[in-house]
Amino acid sequence: MGDLKPIIERADLVLDTSNTSTHELRELISSRIRSHNEEDLSILIRSFGY
């Protein structure tokens, strides 16, 4: 995760989705969105695989 270190340091929330199903991820993101004011919301999704 060396290349992602600057992003991780600035993030309010980091989700390790290694063992998360797409349905669980959807619920995690949805619950997080519902708890924020839309004006303050910014989402960056970085997906990668080896």
Helices and strands as residue ranges (DSSP letters): G 2-4, H 5-10, H 22-34, G 38-40
